[in-house]
Amino acid sequence: MGGWMVNEGELKNRRILIKNAEDGTTIADTVILRFNSEANSVMIRADSLPEKRFYNIYAIIFAARSLYEFSGSIRGAVVENEVEVFLGKSKEKESRARLRYPISLKGNIKGVYIDEKEVSLKKGIHIQTVNISASGVLLQADVGCFDIGEVFSLVLRVQEGVLEMQCEVVRIQEVNAPLREGEDLALREEYGCRIRETRFDPGKGRG
């Protein structure tokens, strides 16, 4: 990823999503207890895993300054209700073909960019995420909200704090399934976006 240089303070208590590399199922959605820079590994609670065994995994970490994706492993050994996750190779940038994580969050578009300058919206645009990866996000919003190439500022509130991302729309597609029961699909579109910048503000998330 060109410079994975963080300390334990930046990763401790951060959210980590872990998927089984074999079948794509979610193994754990939990928080990091500790980071071991020498082994390039993190510790998570053992009871967050359905089975304590060996896994080849993909993981995404909501770090203090960015989102990071890893290809690594879990070896299954449990010590004092903790399991070590070996992070292996990491990357901040990825192709659209790489793994994306289903995360449904309500968010708000607080501004759009015109000539590289952010223009605040008096009334934000409400969206809902479908999935997210280290470099992209798929979201649902009303039809006609964006055109391809538009850049906007997206704010998501998670348990750990506020995640603000500068996103660029790279594709628009029809909605295949509603995120809420009874929703009229004809009035919604999905927007595939590239994440250009990420800023994380801890401590101001959802209660």
C-alpha positions as CSV (number, residue, x, y, z in Angstrom):
1,M,0.0,0.0,0.0
2,G,3.0,2.2,0.0
3,G,3.6,3.0,3.6
4,W,1.5,1.1,6.2
5,M,2.9,3.0,9.2
6,V,0.6,3.2,12.2
7,N,0.9,2.8,15.9
8,E,-1.4,0.9,18.3
9,G,-3.1,4.1,19.3
10,E,-4.4,4.6,15.8
11,L,-5.9,1.1,15.6
12,K,-7.0,0.2,19.1
13,N,-10.7,0.0,19.4
14,R,-11.1,0.6,15.7
15,R,-13.7,-1.4,13.8
16,I,-12.5,-4.4,11.7
17,L,-14.6,-6.4,9.3
18,I,-13.3,-9.8,8.4
19,K,-14.4,-12.1,5.5
20,N,-13.6,-15.7,4.7
21,A,-11.5,-15.6,1.5
22,E,-12.8,-19.0,0.5
23,D,-16.5,-18.2,0.2
24,G,-16.8,-14.4,1.0
25,T,-18.9,-14.9,4.2
26,T,-18.5,-12.5,7.0
27,I,-16.5,-14.1,9.9
28,A,-16.4,-11.1,12.3
29,D,-17.5,-7.5,12.7
30,T,-15.7,-6.4,15.8
31,V,-13.1,-4.0,17.2
32,I,-9.3,-4.3,17.5
33,L,-8.0,-4.9,21.0
34,R,-4.3,-4.5,20.3
35,F,-1.9,-4.0,17.3
36,N,1.4,-5.9,17.1
37,S,3.6,-4.0,14.6
38,E,6.4,-6.6,14.6
39,A,4.0,-9.4,13.6
40,N,1.8,-7.0,11.6
41,S,-1.2,-8.5,13.4
42,V,-4.1,-7.4,15.6
43,M,-5.9,-9.1,18.4
44,I,-9.7,-9.5,18.5
45,R,-12.1,-11.2,21.0
46,A,-12.3,-14.9,20.4
47,D,-16.0,-14.9,21.0
48,S,-16.5,-12.7,17.9
49,L,-15.6,-15.7,15.7
50,P,-18.2,-18.4,14.9
51,E,-15.4,-21.1,14.9
52,K,-11.9,-21.0,16.3
53,R,-10.0,-22.5,13.3
54,F,-7.7,-21.5,10.5
55,Y,-9.0,-19.1,7.9
56,N,-7.6,-17.3,4.9
57,I,-9.2,-13.9,5.3
58,Y,-9.8,-10.4,3.8
59,A,-10.2,-7.6,6.3
60,I,-11.0,-3.9,6.2
61,I,-10.0,-1.6,9.1
62,F,-11.6,1.7,9.8
63,A,-8.3,3.4,10.9
64,A,-7.9,6.9,12.2
65,R,-6.8,8.4,8.9
66,S,-8.0,6.0,6.2
67,L,-9.7,2.7,5.3
68,Y,-7.3,-0.2,4.8
69,E,-7.9,-3.6,3.3
70,F,-5.7,-6.7,4.0
71,S,-5.3,-10.2,2.8
72,G,-4.1,-12.4,5.6
73,S,-5.1,-15.3,7.9
74,I,-6.4,-16.4,11.3
75,R,-4.8,-19.4,12.8
76,G,-7.4,-20.2,15.4
77,A,-5.3,-20.3,18.6
78,V,-7.2,-18.8,21.5
79,V,-5.3,-17.2,24.4
80,E,-7.3,-15.5,27.2
81,N,-10.4,-15.1,24.9
82,E,-8.3,-13.4,22.2
83,V,-7.4,-14.5,18.7
84,E,-4.6,-13.1,16.5
85,V,-5.4,-11.8,13.0
86,F,-2.4,-11.7,10.8
87,L,-2.9,-8.9,8.3
88,G,-0.5,-9.9,5.6
89,K,-0.5,-7.7,2.5
90,S,-2.3,-4.4,2.7
91,K,-3.5,-1.8,0.2
92,E,-5.4,1.5,0.2
93,K,-6.1,1.4,-3.6
94,E,-7.8,-1.4,-5.3
95,S,-9.7,-2.2,-8.5
96,R,-13.5,-2.5,-8.5
97,A,-13.2,-6.2,-8.9
98,R,-11.7,-6.6,-5.4
99,L,-13.8,-7.5,-2.4
100,R,-16.4,-5.1,-1.1
101,Y,-18.1,-5.3,2.3
102,P,-21.8,-5.0,2.8
103,I,-22.3,-2.1,5.2
104,S,-25.7,-0.4,5.4
105,L,-25.3,3.0,6.9
106,K,-27.4,6.2,6.6
107,G,-25.4,9.2,5.5
108,N,-25.7,12.7,4.3
109,I,-24.2,14.6,1.3
110,K,-23.1,17.9,2.9
111,G,-21.5,19.5,-0.1
112,V,-20.5,19.2,-3.8
113,Y,-17.3,20.3,-5.5
114,I,-17.2,22.9,-8.2
115,D,-13.8,23.7,-9.7
116,E,-12.2,21.7,-6.8
117,K,-13.9,23.9,-4.2
118,E,-16.6,22.5,-1.9
119,V,-19.9,24.2,-2.0
120,S,-22.1,23.5,1.1
121,L,-25.7,22.4,0.5
122,K,-28.3,24.2,2.6
123,K,-30.3,20.9,2.7
124,G,-28.2,17.8,2.6
125,I,-29.0,14.8,0.4
126,H,-29.8,11.7,2.4
127,I,-28.3,8.4,1.2
128,Q,-27.8,4.9,2.4
129,T,-24.7,2.8,1.7
130,V,-24.9,-0.6,0.1
131,N,-21.3,-1.7,0.4
132,I,-17.9,-0.2,1.0
133,S,-14.2,-1.1,0.3
134,A,-10.9,0.6,0.9
135,S,-11.3,2.8,-2.2
136,G,-15.0,2.8,-3.1
137,V,-18.5,3.0,-1.9
138,L,-21.8,2.0,-3.4
139,L,-24.8,4.0,-2.2
140,Q,-28.5,4.5,-2.9
141,A,-30.1,7.9,-3.3
142,D,-33.0,9.4,-5.2
143,V,-33.0,9.3,-9.0
144,G,-31.1,12.1,-10.6
145,C,-29.1,13.2,-7.6
146,F,-25.8,12.9,-9.4
147,D,-24.1,12.6,-12.8
148,I,-21.0,10.6,-13.6
149,G,-17.9,12.6,-12.7
150,E,-19.5,14.7,-10.0
151,V,-17.6,15.0,-6.7
152,F,-19.3,15.4,-3.3
153,S,-18.6,15.2,0.4
154,L,-20.2,12.3,2.2
155,V,-20.6,12.1,6.0
156,L,-21.3,8.7,7.7
157,R,-21.8,8.3,11.4
158,V,-20.5,5.0,12.8
159,Q,-20.2,3.8,16.4
160,E,-16.5,4.9,16.6
161,G,-17.0,8.5,15.2
162,V,-17.7,10.4,12.1
163,L,-16.3,9.3,8.7
164,E,-16.1,12.0,6.1
165,M,-15.2,11.1,2.5
166,Q,-14.7,13.0,-0.7
167,C,-16.3,10.8,-3.4
168,E,-16.4,10.8,-7.2
169,V,-19.3,9.2,-9.0
170,V,-17.9,6.6,-11.5
171,R,-21.1,4.7,-12.4
172,I,-24.9,4.8,-12.0
173,Q,-27.1,1.7,-12.1
174,E,-30.6,0.6,-11.4
175,V,-31.5,-0.6,-7.9
176,N,-32.0,-4.4,-7.8
177,A,-33.4,-4.7,-4.3
178,P,-34.8,-2.2,-1.9
179,L,-32.9,-1.4,1.3
180,R,-36.2,-0.7,3.1
181,E,-39.5,-2.6,2.8
182,G,-42.0,-0.9,0.5
183,E,-39.5,1.3,-1.2
184,D,-40.3,2.3,-4.8
185,L,-37.3,1.2,-6.8
186,A,-38.3,3.5,-9.7
187,L,-37.4,6.5,-7.5
188,R,-34.0,5.2,-6.4
189,E,-30.6,4.8,-8.1
190,E,-27.3,3.2,-7.0
191,Y,-24.2,5.3,-7.4
192,G,-20.8,3.7,-7.5
193,C,-18.2,6.1,-6.2
194,R,-14.4,6.2,-5.9
195,I,-13.2,7.5,-2.6
196,R,-10.7,10.3,-3.2
197,E,-10.0,11.3,0.4
198,T,-11.0,10.1,3.8
199,R,-11.1,11.8,7.2
200,F,-12.1,10.2,10.5
201,D,-13.2,12.2,13.5
202,P,-13.4,9.8,16.6
203,G,-15.7,10.2,19.4
204,K,-18.7,11.9,17.6
205,G,-20.4,8.8,16.3
206,R,-23.7,7.1,16.9
207,G,-24.7,6.6,20.5
